[in-house]
Amino acid sequence: MVDIHPTAVVDATATIADGVTIGPFSIVGPNVSIGRDTVIESHCVISGHTQIGAGNRFYPYCAIGCDPQDKKYANEPTQLVIGDRNTFFHNVTVSTGTAQDNGITTVGNDNWVMAYAHIAHDCIVGNNVILANGATLAGHVNVGDFAILGGLTAVHQFCVIGQHTMAGGGSIIVQDLPPFVICEGNRAVARGFNSEGMKRRDFKEAEIKAVKSAYRMLYRSGLPYEDVVAQISEQAQQMPVLNSFVEFFELSSRGILR
């Protein structure tokens, strides 16, 4: 059963699964698909070629699937794909992709996107990510699983944010942030590795030590970056937790945040 408020405007061709709730004055466009048990509260706009999974919640005034804020965009039928069990608080905006990239903005599962946050065109957001109030991703940003971006953090376009990272509030990130690294500041600089986050997520002591060693190689050894990449990649064969670094190195193109 679907619960659609009488004042909501839902296009007849939109695909709405069982258990969906759509609140007062919300608008759902013709190319939208919404998975079961998703809740859309009042005054939301769900537009574009947008696919939404199950169990999501959208608080009032979200704009989901809106046009990319890119002057090259020419109304191509680009997409937004959102997974399951995500929470989008008040006034969050998420854009579809652009033809200049893969044409898809992707948001994974179990993410927590707080008020006034923005996810721009062609971003890839993993799983269990937290974007605090006002956090902003420019276009083409890749955010790894369990990353936490503090309030008013801004990430430059094409940056890669590694898994299990943390950025302090108001950080301005203009280069790639390696996995497990904590940063803060304008411009953001590395402040250590996320040992407390690893403990809370039940990483083993040996894994924490391996990440600490990788962090020291990256930031304190004085070795050339290429040598550090080679050493960490070799160690990852024996310590799988370091595969997060290997994946990061493959994606990184802007140089790492120092």
C-alpha positions in Angstrom: 0.0 0.0 0.0 1.2 3.5 -0.9 0.4 6.5 1.2 0.3 9.7 -0.9 -1.0 12.9 0.6 -3.7 14.6 -1.4 -1.7 17.7 -1.9 1.4 15.8 -3.3 1.9 15.8 -7.1 3.1 12.4 -8.3 3.5 11.9 -12.0 1.4 8.9 -13.2 4.4 7.3 -14.9 6.6 7.4 -11.8 7.3 4.0 -10.3 6.3 3.9 -6.6 6.8 0.6 -4.6 4.6 -0.7 -1.8 5.0 1.0 1.6 6.2 4.4 0.2 4.9 7.5 2.0 4.8 10.8 0.2 4.0 13.8 2.3 2.1 17.1 1.7 3.1 19.3 -1.2 5.9 17.0 -2.4 6.5 16.5 -6.1 7.7 13.3 -7.8 8.6 13.5 -11.5 7.9 11.2 -14.4 11.3 9.4 -14.5 11.5 8.6 -10.9 11.6 5.2 -9.3 11.1 4.9 -5.5 11.8 1.7 -3.6 9.6 0.2 -0.9 9.2 1.7 2.6 10.8 5.0 1.6 9.4 8.1 3.3 9.3 11.4 1.6 8.2 14.1 3.9 6.6 17.4 3.0 7.8 19.9 0.3 10.3 17.6 -1.3 11.1 17.6 -5.0 12.2 14.3 -6.5 13.0 14.9 -10.2 15.3 13.8 -13.0 16.1 10.2 -14.0 16.3 9.2 -10.4 16.3 5.7 -8.9 15.8 5.4 -5.2 16.1 2.1 -3.3 14.3 0.9 -0.2 13.9 2.3 3.3 15.2 5.8 2.6 13.9 8.9 4.3 13.8 12.4 2.9 13.1 15.3 5.3 11.3 18.5 4.2 12.6 20.6 1.4 15.0 18.1 -0.1 15.8 18.6 -3.9 16.8 15.2 -5.2 17.7 14.5 -8.8 17.9 18.2 -9.7 19.8 19.4 -12.7 23.6 19.5 -12.4 25.0 23.0 -11.6 27.3 22.8 -14.6 27.1 25.2 -17.5 27.9 22.4 -20.0 24.7 20.5 -19.0 22.3 20.6 -21.9 19.3 18.6 -20.6 20.8 15.2 -21.3 19.0 12.3 -19.6 21.6 11.7 -17.0 20.9 9.8 -13.8 20.9 9.7 -10.0 21.0 6.3 -8.3 20.5 6.1 -4.6 20.7 2.8 -2.6 18.9 1.7 0.6 18.4 3.0 4.1 19.8 6.5 3.5 18.7 9.5 5.5 18.6 13.0 3.9 17.8 15.8 6.3 16.3 19.2 5.5 17.3 21.1 2.4 19.7 18.5 1.1 20.4 18.8 -2.7 21.6 15.9 -4.9 22.2 16.4 -8.6 22.2 13.9 -11.5 25.3 13.3 -13.5 26.7 14.9 -16.6 27.5 13.6 -20.1 31.1 14.7 -19.6 31.5 11.9 -17.0 29.7 8.6 -16.8 26.4 10.4 -16.6 25.5 9.0 -13.1 25.6 10.3 -9.6 25.7 7.4 -7.1 24.9 7.3 -3.4 25.2 3.9 -1.7 23.6 2.5 1.4 23.2 3.6 5.0 24.4 7.1 4.6 23.5 10.0 6.9 23.3 13.3 5.0 22.6 16.2 7.3 20.8 19.5 6.6 21.9 21.8 3.8 24.5 19.3 2.5 25.1 19.1 -1.2 26.1 16.2 -3.4 27.0 17.5 -6.9 26.9 15.9 -10.3 28.9 12.7 -11.0 29.8 12.1 -7.3 30.2 8.6 -6.0 29.3 8.3 -2.3 29.9 4.9 -0.8 28.2 3.3 2.3 27.9 4.5 5.9 29.2 8.0 5.0 28.2 11.0 7.2 28.0 14.4 5.6 27.4 16.9 8.5 25.4 20.1 8.1 26.4 22.2 5.1 29.0 19.8 3.8 29.5 20.2 0.1 30.9 17.9 -2.5 31.8 19.5 -5.8 31.4 17.5 -9.0 33.1 14.2 -9.7 34.1 13.6 -6.0 34.5 10.0 -4.8 33.8 9.4 -1.1 34.8 6.0 0.4 32.9 4.0 2.9 32.6 5.2 6.5 34.1 8.7 5.7 32.9 11.5 8.0 32.9 15.1 6.7 32.3 17.7 9.4 29.9 20.6 9.1 30.6 23.2 6.4 33.4 21.0 4.9 33.9 21.7 1.2 35.6 19.2 -1.2 37.1 20.3 -4.5 36.0 18.7 -7.7 37.6 15.4 -8.7 39.0 14.8 -5.2 39.0 11.3 -3.7 38.1 10.8 -0.1 39.4 7.5 1.3 37.6 5.0 3.5 37.3 5.6 7.2 38.6 9.2 6.9 37.4 12.2 9.0 37.5 15.9 8.2 37.0 18.5 10.9 34.3 21.1 10.6 35.0 23.8 8.1 37.7 21.9 6.3 38.5 22.9 2.7 39.8 19.8 0.9 41.5 20.5 -2.4 43.6 17.3 -2.7 42.9 13.6 -2.2 42.6 12.3 1.4 44.1 8.9 2.0 42.1 6.2 3.9 42.0 6.4 7.7 43.5 9.9 7.7 42.1 12.8 9.8 42.3 16.3 8.4 41.1 19.8 9.3 41.7 23.4 8.3 41.6 25.8 5.4 43.4 24.5 3.5 43.0 21.1 5.2 46.1 19.3 6.4 46.6 15.8 7.8 46.4 15.6 11.6 46.9 11.9 12.2 45.1 8.7 11.5 41.7 7.6 12.7 42.6 5.1 15.4 39.5 5.8 17.5 37.3 5.2 14.5 39.0 1.9 13.8 38.6 0.8 17.4 34.8 1.7 17.3 34.5 -0.4 14.2 36.2 -3.4 15.8 39.4 -3.4 13.8 42.0 -5.8 15.2 45.1 -4.4 16.9 47.3 -5.8 14.2 45.2 -3.9 11.6 45.4 -0.7 13.5 49.2 -1.1 13.7 49.4 -1.7 10.0 47.4 1.4 9.2 49.6 3.4 11.6 52.7 2.2 9.8 51.2 3.1 6.4 50.3 6.6 7.7 53.9 7.1 8.9 55.3 6.0 5.6 53.0 8.4 3.8 53.6 11.4 6.0 56.8 11.0 8.0 59.3 8.7 6.2 60.5 11.2 3.6 60.4 8.5 1.0 59.2 9.4 -2.5 55.5 8.9 -3.0 56.0 6.2 -5.6 58.2 4.2 -3.2 55.6 4.5 -0.5 52.8 3.3 -2.8 54.9 0.3 -3.8 55.7 -0.7 -0.2 52.1 -0.3 1.0 50.8 -2.3 -2.0 53.3 -5.1 -1.2 52.3 -5.1 2.5 48.6 -5.3 1.5 49.2 -8.8 0.2 49.7 -10.0 3.8 47.5 -7.4 5.5 44.2 -6.9 3.7 43.2 -3.8 5.6 45.8 -2.0 3.5 43.8 -2.8 0.4 41.9 0.5 1.1 45.2 2.3 0.4 45.8 0.3 -2.8 42.3 1.2 -4.1 42.9 4.8 -3.2 46.2 5.0 -5.0 44.5 3.7 -8.2 41.8 6.4 -8.0 44.0 9.3 -6.8 45.0 11.9 -9.4 45.2 15.2 -7.5 48.1 14.4 -5.2 47.5 13.6 -1.5 46.5 16.1 1.1 49.6 16.9 3.3 
